[in-house]
Amino acid sequence: MLVFALLMIYLPAEGDASQISCYNDKGETVDWFYLYKLPFHKSRTEGLKYLLMEKGSEGWVDGAGLVNDSTGALARTMGPLYQADEIGYILYNDKAPHSGKSIEEDCKISECGHTKGVVLFNKESGLWLVHSTPAFPPSKSEGQFSYPSTGVINGQNFLCVTYPLERFQTIGEQLQINQPHVYDCHVPPALASSVPSMVHLCGGGVNVSVAGTPSTPANRSVTLTSLGGSQFISFAKGASFNNGLYHGWVAPALRSDLLVQFWRRVRDVLPSDCTLGWKVLDLAQLSPGQRFTYKSTKDHSKWAVSPGPGSGALGGTVGQGGWVCVGDINRDKAEEQRGGGTVCHREPAVWKAYRTAAVQCYSCDGDIGQCDAALRGIDGQ
């Protein structure tokens, strides 16, 4: 009896393999969470610290441990992948784990979306984890969760949402547009008829880039309602969209200016853009949770936030704000011609958490200053 009791205490720490859901640090199922892995600051250990925010939170809270802990939110959420046998899963990343190859060798740039994520589902529910971390997560054959060294030095972002099974056909269709590099996958025969798009994603085998069909659009946005009733908008673009995700589509679609964080240490970074009616400004300095302040070049995350809180319901009037978008693609010239996307959400606490993280921006004149001043700068005020 003592052994049985100890097992009952231990198992929830690894996540309940029978229930596919996002989990918090306490091992409780949650409708959604945002996780911000902070960058290396003074020690390597600090490069494993994270902030967490879930449905019902008032803002960021410090993670209960380190991001690579087996009892943390990320490990608990990924637990069913390694513990359960007959679950559906799609693991995709333009830089697959343990490949030993460059991104260019992993997948042909023209055919491979700049996409990173995890889809897990069973006959009842599942989760979609959108993130920015190269070489994450380990393949199912590894047998357990781990966090890669490639994700330690720089800041990284994760958005996990729990969905009912019926949402995963649409999620699969969005991913087909993105042309992800799938490195591990399985769709149980019993679930195949419910999610043919997932079968398509997995059907070409692993370590290939998923090609679209003749009917696959260049871009598409859809509203996805979580298991708990929260609304998210998925924006997915393919290579044929041939434009920047944020200035060419998301900002005008949301009818909101955007402050955008992305990986700047690449060639041909797109400057802040004020030419298409909505201002899209690149971030220069960050302070998630006001723990410490650092340059955006130390952060590999890809997210965007409206400058103002906005008001009204989803799909409201001109000039609305309050949006936060977390995705997997950058603002650079090469990625205008690659697949990728973002998932957007309007929730006051989430908006405040990300808006206060945006400290300095590049104006459309190329100057660096406080983001509010950079927004006004184009008007000469």
C-alpha positions as CSV (number, residue, x, y, z in Angstrom):
1,M,0.0,0.0,0.0
2,L,2.9,2.4,0.8
3,V,4.4,1.8,-2.7
4,F,1.0,2.4,-4.3
5,A,0.6,5.6,-2.4
6,L,4.0,6.9,-3.4
7,L,3.2,6.1,-7.1
8,M,0.0,8.1,-6.8
9,I,1.9,11.1,-5.5
10,Y,4.7,10.8,-8.1
11,L,2.8,10.2,-11.3
12,P,1.0,13.6,-11.6
13,A,4.4,15.4,-11.5
14,E,5.1,13.9,-14.9
15,G,1.6,14.8,-16.3
16,D,-1.4,12.5,-16.7
17,A,-0.7,10.4,-19.7
18,S,-4.5,9.8,-20.1
19,Q,-5.3,13.5,-20.5
20,I,-3.8,15.7,-23.2
21,S,-3.8,19.2,-22.0
22,C,-1.7,22.2,-21.1
23,Y,-0.5,21.9,-17.5
24,N,0.8,24.5,-15.0
25,D,3.7,24.1,-12.6
26,K,1.3,22.5,-10.0
27,G,0.3,19.7,-12.4
28,E,-3.1,21.2,-12.9
29,T,-4.8,21.2,-16.4
30,V,-5.2,24.7,-17.8
31,D,-6.9,26.0,-20.8
32,W,-3.9,27.9,-21.9
33,F,-0.5,29.3,-20.8
34,Y,2.2,31.6,-22.0
35,L,5.7,30.8,-20.9
36,Y,8.6,33.2,-21.3
37,K,12.0,31.6,-21.0
38,L,14.4,34.4,-19.9
39,P,17.8,34.9,-21.6
40,F,21.2,34.1,-20.1
41,H,21.9,37.1,-17.8
42,K,24.5,36.6,-15.1
43,S,24.8,32.8,-15.0
44,R,23.8,29.8,-17.1
45,T,21.2,28.8,-14.5
46,E,19.5,32.2,-15.1
47,G,19.2,31.2,-18.7
48,L,16.9,28.4,-17.6
49,K,14.5,30.6,-15.5
50,Y,11.1,31.3,-16.9
51,L,7.9,33.3,-16.3
52,L,4.5,31.7,-16.6
53,M,1.0,33.1,-17.1
54,E,-2.2,31.0,-17.4
55,K,-5.9,31.6,-17.8
56,G,-7.1,33.6,-14.8
57,S,-3.6,35.0,-14.0
58,E,-3.2,38.7,-13.4
59,G,0.3,38.7,-15.0
60,W,3.6,36.9,-15.1
61,V,4.7,34.8,-12.1
62,D,8.1,33.2,-11.7
63,G,8.3,29.6,-12.8
64,A,8.4,27.2,-9.9
65,G,11.9,26.0,-10.9
66,L,13.9,25.9,-14.1
67,V,12.5,25.3,-17.6
68,N,14.3,21.9,-17.9
69,D,12.8,20.6,-14.6
70,S,10.7,17.4,-14.9
71,T,8.1,19.0,-12.7
72,G,7.7,22.2,-14.5
73,A,4.8,23.3,-16.7
74,L,6.6,22.5,-20.0
75,A,7.7,19.0,-18.9
76,R,4.2,18.2,-17.5
77,T,2.6,19.3,-20.7
78,M,4.9,17.3,-22.9
79,G,4.7,14.2,-20.6
80,P,2.0,12.4,-22.5
81,L,4.1,12.3,-25.6
82,Y,6.6,10.1,-23.9
83,Q,4.2,8.1,-21.6
84,A,1.2,7.3,-23.8
85,D,1.3,4.9,-26.7
86,E,-1.8,5.6,-28.8
87,I,-1.9,9.3,-29.1
88,G,-1.6,11.5,-32.1
89,Y,1.4,13.8,-32.4
90,I,3.2,16.1,-34.8
91,L,6.6,17.5,-33.9
92,Y,7.9,20.1,-36.3
93,N,10.9,22.4,-36.2
94,D,13.0,24.0,-39.0
95,K,16.0,23.0,-36.8
96,A,15.3,19.4,-35.7
97,P,16.8,18.0,-32.5
98,H,20.0,16.0,-32.7
99,S,20.3,16.4,-36.5
100,G,23.8,17.8,-36.4
101,K,22.9,19.8,-39.6
102,S,22.4,23.4,-40.4
103,I,18.9,24.6,-41.1
104,E,19.8,24.7,-44.8
105,E,20.7,21.0,-44.7
106,D,17.7,20.1,-42.6
107,C,15.3,21.4,-45.1
108,K,15.4,23.3,-48.4
109,I,14.7,26.9,-47.4
110,S,12.3,27.4,-50.3
111,E,10.2,24.4,-49.2
112,C,10.6,24.6,-45.4
113,G,8.5,27.0,-43.3
114,H,10.2,28.8,-40.4
115,T,8.0,27.0,-38.0
116,K,8.3,25.4,-34.6
117,G,5.7,23.6,-32.6
118,V,4.0,20.5,-31.1
119,V,0.6,19.0,-31.7
120,L,-0.7,16.3,-29.3
121,F,-4.2,14.8,-29.3
122,N,-6.3,11.9,-28.4
123,K,-10.0,11.0,-29.0
124,E,-11.2,13.7,-26.7
125,S,-8.8,16.7,-26.7
126,G,-5.3,17.9,-27.4
127,L,-2.9,20.8,-27.3
128,W,-1.1,23.0,-29.8
129,L,2.2,24.4,-28.5
130,V,3.6,27.2,-30.6
131,H,7.2,28.1,-29.7
132,S,10.5,29.6,-30.9
133,T,13.1,27.1,-29.6
134,P,15.4,25.3,-32.0
135,A,15.8,21.5,-31.6
136,F,12.8,21.2,-29.3
137,P,11.3,18.9,-28.2
138,P,13.0,15.5,-28.3
139,S,11.5,12.8,-30.5
140,K,9.2,10.3,-28.8
141,S,11.8,7.6,-29.2
142,E,14.0,9.5,-26.7
143,G,11.6,8.4,-24.0
144,Q,11.6,11.5,-21.9
145,F,11.4,15.3,-21.8
146,S,14.5,17.4,-22.0
147,Y,15.3,21.0,-22.8
148,P,18.0,21.6,-25.4
149,S,21.2,23.7,-24.9
150,T,20.2,25.6,-28.1
151,G,17.4,27.2,-26.1
152,V,19.4,28.4,-23.1
153,I,21.3,31.5,-24.1
154,N,18.5,33.6,-25.7
155,G,15.0,34.4,-24.6
156,Q,12.3,32.0,-25.9
157,N,8.5,32.0,-26.0
158,F,5.8,29.3,-25.7
159,L,2.1,29.5,-26.2
160,C,0.1,26.3,-25.2
161,V,-3.6,26.1,-25.8
162,T,-5.9,23.1,-25.0
163,Y,-8.5,22.4,-27.7
164,P,-11.2,19.8,-28.2
165,L,-10.5,17.1,-30.9
166,E,-12.7,18.8,-33.5
167,R,-10.3,21.8,-33.7
168,F,-7.4,19.7,-34.9
169,Q,-8.5,19.3,-38.5
170,T,-8.4,23.1,-38.8
171,I,-5.1,23.3,-37.0
172,G,-3.7,20.7,-39.4
173,E,-4.9,22.8,-42.4
174,Q,-3.2,25.8,-41.0
175,L,0.1,23.9,-40.6
176,Q,-0.2,22.6,-44.2
177,I,0.0,26.3,-45.3
178,N,3.1,26.8,-43.2
179,Q,5.0,23.9,-44.8
180,P,6.5,22.7,-41.6
181,H,9.5,20.4,-41.3
182,V,8.1,17.4,-39.5
183,Y,10.7,15.3,-37.8
184,D,8.5,12.9,-35.8
185,C,4.8,12.1,-36.0
186,H,2.1,9.5,-35.6
187,V,-1.7,9.5,-36.2
188,P,-3.4,6.4,-34.7
189,P,-5.7,4.7,-37.2
190,A,-8.7,5.1,-34.9
191,L,-8.3,8.9,-35.1
192,A,-7.3,9.2,-38.8
193,S,-10.8,9.9,-40.1
194,S,-11.3,12.8,-37.6
195,V,-8.1,14.6,-38.6
196,P,-7.2,13.9,-42.3
197,S,-5.1,17.1,-42.3
198,M,-2.9,15.6,-39.6
199,V,-2.6,12.4,-41.7
200,H,-1.4,14.5,-44.6
201,L,1.2,16.2,-42.4
202,C,2.5,12.8,-41.3
203,G,1.9,11.0,-44.5
204,G,5.2,12.0,-46.2
205,G,7.3,10.5,-43.5
206,V,9.5,12.3,-41.0
207,N,12.4,14.7,-41.7
208,V,10.6,16.1,-44.7
209,S,9.0,19.4,-45.4
210,V,5.2,19.1,-45.9
211,A,4.1,20.2,-49.4
212,G,0.8,21.8,-49.8
213,T,-1.9,20.6,-52.2
214,P,-3.1,22.5,-55.3
215,S,-6.0,23.9,-53.1
216,T,-3.7,25.1,-50.3
217,P,-4.1,28.9,-50.0
218,A,-1.1,31.3,-49.8
219,N,-2.4,32.5,-46.4
220,R,-5.4,32.0,-44.2
221,S,-6.6,33.2,-40.8
222,V,-9.1,31.2,-38.6
223,T,-10.6,31.6,-35.2
224,L,-9.9,28.7,-32.9
225,T,-12.0,28.3,-29.7
226,S,-10.2,26.5,-26.9
227,L,-11.6,23.8,-24.7
228,G,-12.4,26.4,-22.1
229,G,-14.1,28.8,-24.6
230,S,-11.2,31.3,-25.2
231,Q,-10.8,32.6,-28.7
232,F,-7.5,32.7,-30.6
233,I,-6.8,33.7,-34.2
234,S,-4.3,31.6,-36.1
235,F,-2.6,33.4,-39.0
236,A,-0.7,31.0,-41.3
237,K,1.2,32.0,-44.5
238,G,3.1,29.9,-47.0
239,A,6.1,30.8,-49.2
240,S,3.8,32.0,-52.0
241,F,2.4,34.8,-49.8
242,N,5.7,36.6,-50.5
243,N,5.2,39.3,-47.9
244,G,6.0,40.0,-44.3
245,L,3.6,38.4,-41.9
246,Y,3.0,41.4,-39.6
247,H,3.1,44.5,-41.8
248,G,1.6,42.7,-44.8
249,W,-1.2,41.0,-43.1
250,V,-1.6,40.8,-39.3
251,A,-1.6,44.5,-38.4
252,P,-4.3,45.4,-41.0
253,A,-6.3,42.3,-40.2
254,L,-6.4,43.1,-36.5
255,R,-6.7,46.8,-37.3
256,S,-4.0,47.6,-34.8
257,D,-0.4,48.9,-34.8
258,L,2.0,46.3,-33.5
259,L,5.3,46.3,-31.6
260,V,7.2,43.2,-32.8
261,Q,9.9,41.1,-31.1
262,F,11.9,38.7,-33.3
263,W,15.4,37.3,-33.9
264,R,17.4,40.3,-35.2
265,R,20.8,38.5,-35.7
266,V,20.2,37.7,-39.3
267,R,20.8,39.4,-42.6
268,D,18.3,41.8,-44.2
269,V,16.2,42.6,-41.1
270,L,13.0,44.4,-42.1
271,P,13.0,47.9,-40.6
272,S,10.0,49.4,-38.7
273,D,7.2,50.0,-41.3
274,C,4.7,52.9,-41.3
275,T,3.8,52.9,-45.0
276,L,0.6,50.8,-45.1
277,G,-1.6,52.6,-42.6
278,W,-0.7,50.6,-39.6
279,K,2.6,51.0,-37.8
280,V,4.7,47.9,-37.2
281,L,7.7,48.8,-35.0
282,D,10.7,46.5,-34.2
283,L,11.6,46.2,-30.6
284,A,15.1,47.2,-29.4
285,Q,15.0,46.6,-25.7
286,L,12.9,44.3,-23.5
287,S,12.1,43.6,-19.9
288,P,9.6,40.7,-19.5
289,G,8.1,40.8,-16.0
290,Q,10.5,43.7,-15.2
291,R,13.0,41.1,-13.9
292,F,15.9,42.8,-15.9
293,T,16.3,44.8,-19.1
294,Y,18.2,43.6,-22.1
295,K,18.6,44.1,-25.9
296,S,16.3,42.4,-28.3
297,T,19.3,40.8,-29.9
298,K,19.4,38.5,-26.8
299,D,15.9,37.2,-27.4
300,H,14.9,34.5,-30.0
301,S,11.2,34.9,-29.3
302,K,8.7,35.9,-32.0
303,W,5.8,37.9,-30.6
304,A,3.8,41.1,-31.2
305,V,1.7,43.3,-29.0
306,S,-0.6,46.2,-29.7
307,P,0.6,49.5,-28.3
308,G,-2.7,50.2,-26.6
309,P,-5.3,48.1,-24.7
310,G,-8.2,48.6,-27.1
311,S,-11.8,47.9,-26.2
312,G,-14.8,46.1,-27.5
313,A,-15.4,42.6,-28.7
314,L,-13.4,40.5,-31.1
315,G,-13.7,42.0,-34.6
316,G,-14.5,45.5,-33.3
317,T,-13.8,48.9,-34.8
318,V,-10.9,50.7,-36.4
319,G,-8.0,51.3,-34.1
320,Q,-8.7,48.5,-31.7
321,G,-5.8,47.1,-29.7
322,G,-5.2,44.8,-26.8
323,W,-3.7,42.0,-29.0
324,V,-0.8,39.7,-28.2
325,C,0.4,37.3,-30.9
326,V,3.0,34.5,-30.4
327,G,4.5,32.7,-33.4
328,D,7.5,31.3,-35.1
329,I,8.6,33.6,-37.9
330,N,10.9,36.7,-38.0
331,R,10.8,40.0,-39.8
332,D,13.5,39.6,-42.4
333,K,13.6,39.6,-46.2
334,A,14.2,35.9,-46.6
335,E,11.3,34.9,-44.4
336,E,8.9,36.9,-46.5
337,Q,9.3,34.0,-48.8
338,R,8.9,31.2,-46.2
339,G,6.0,29.7,-44.4
340,G,5.3,30.7,-40.8
341,G,2.6,32.1,-38.6
342,T,1.4,33.5,-35.3
343,V,-1.5,32.9,-32.9
344,C,-3.2,36.0,-31.6
345,H,-5.4,36.5,-28.5
346,R,-7.1,39.4,-26.7
347,E,-7.0,39.2,-22.9
348,P,-6.3,42.3,-20.8
349,A,-3.8,40.6,-18.4
350,V,-1.9,39.0,-21.2
351,W,-1.8,42.3,-23.1
352,K,-0.5,44.2,-20.1
353,A,2.2,41.6,-19.4
354,Y,3.6,41.8,-23.0
355,R,3.1,45.5,-23.4
356,T,5.1,46.3,-20.3
357,A,7.9,44.0,-21.6
358,A,8.3,46.3,-24.6
359,V,10.7,49.0,-23.4
360,Q,12.3,50.6,-26.5
361,C,11.5,50.4,-30.2
362,Y,13.0,51.4,-33.5
363,S,11.0,54.3,-35.0
364,C,10.2,54.3,-38.7
365,D,13.0,56.9,-39.0
366,G,15.5,54.3,-37.6
367,D,15.9,56.0,-34.2
368,I,15.7,54.0,-30.9
369,G,13.6,55.4,-28.1
370,Q,10.7,54.6,-25.8
371,C,8.0,52.8,-27.8
372,D,5.3,55.4,-27.3
373,A,7.7,58.1,-28.5
374,A,8.7,56.0,-31.5
375,L,5.1,55.6,-32.5
376,R,4.6,59.4,-32.4
377,G,7.9,60.1,-34.2
378,I,6.5,59.4,-37.7
379,D,3.9,62.1,-37.2
380,G,6.6,64.6,-36.1
381,Q,4.9,65.1,-32.7
